[in-house]
Amino acid sequence: METENVYEANEDEGIIISLFLDFLIKDAMQNPSKLVPYTQEMSDETDDLLADVVID
């Protein structure tokens, strides 16, 4: 029974992610001027933020 709940939660999460990505694509197509290139500086900031994060 618990496995069913995990499966349903994963399925719900997948649907939500799919809807969010659809929204992002639609917004990007309707408002291309809002897009900004992903820069090395942005990547470095992300690396700094995640430097001490440990995933078990």
C-alpha positions in Angstrom: 0.0 0.0 0.0 2.8 2.4 0.8 4.5 1.7 -2.5 1.3 2.8 -4.2 1.4 6.2 -2.4 5.1 6.7 -3.5 4.1 5.9 -7.1 1.2 8.3 -7.0 3.4 11.0 -5.5 6.0 10.5 -8.2 3.4 10.6 -10.9 1.8 13.8 -9.4 5.3 15.4 -9.2 6.0 14.5 -12.8 2.7 16.1 -14.0 3.5 19.2 -12.0 7.0 19.5 -13.4 5.6 18.9 -16.9 3.1 21.7 -16.5 5.7 24.0 -15.2 8.1 23.3 -18.1 5.2 23.8 -20.5 4.5 27.2 -18.9 8.2 28.2 -19.2 8.4 27.2 -22.8 5.2 29.2 -23.6 6.4 32.2 -21.8 9.8 32.1 -23.5 8.2 31.9 -26.9 5.8 34.8 -26.1 8.4 36.9 -24.4 11.9 36.1 -26.0 13.2 39.5 -24.9 13.0 38.4 -21.2 15.5 35.5 -21.9 19.1 36.1 -20.7 22.1 33.9 -21.6 23.4 31.6 -18.9 26.9 33.0 -18.2 30.0 31.6 -16.6 29.4 34.0 -13.7 26.0 32.5 -13.0 27.5 29.0 -13.1 30.3 30.1 -10.7 27.6 31.5 -8.3 25.7 28.2 -8.4 28.9 26.3 -7.7 29.7 28.5 -4.7 26.2 28.0 -3.3 26.4 24.2 -3.7 30.0 23.8 -2.6 29.2 22.5 0.9 26.1 20.6 0.0 26.4 16.8 0.6 23.9 14.4 -0.9 23.7 11.0 0.7 
